[in-house]
């Protein structure tokens, strides 16, 4: 499984892009960053978008991707998440007010986008990978994912506050090779992290990430993701 980091930051400014990861060229894991990085030719290869939750920094490029590929694909792009996440996306974004409902464009039978709901902890096979959602703790309905193929598995937390369930599920994976974990605040901002449903450095295994603090860990097993990284697992 190959994962390319399109964006891995919580806000946008020159040089920094929001969360988006490309798996094996045809599947997005969140879609905060897509169209500003991938060519139209690369965008046309995308068949699936796995969504952790509906905050804009994780979904905003779904709208622009749909616009770019409309009329150029024969099959719809699957929007994959729990029903609650997809319902929120339909009600608040693809509602013909904020953005056109591309699940009905150009027609109901041949849409650009297609909702594909999955239940928590149930596996879904898409192409060469298997996806399993696990509920996490955030200010809106949110899930992390266990994503695996024949070579190994990865954990993606998405945005989350303190949560135990995804680690309980992850520890059962026999061939776990990578953990993509979101950490938004340093330890001194623990109160704000709790209120906003995010993790601090200490909150993730009592000490991971945030660039200055990760250096103190002196751990070869911890890597701070950067845009453009390609990870093979």
Secondary structure, DSSP 8 states (H G I E B T S, - for coil): -EEEEEE-BSS-BTTB-BSEEEETTTEEEEESSSTTTS-HHHHTT--EEE-S---HHHHHHHHHHHHHHTTT-SS-EEEEE-HHHHHHHHHHTSSSSSS--TTSSS-SSS-SEEEEE--TT-EEEETTEEEEEEE--SSS--EEEEEEETTEEEEE--S-SS--HHHHHHTT-TTEEEEE----B-GGGHHHHHHHT--BTTTTTTS--SHHHHHHH--TT-----TT-EEE-
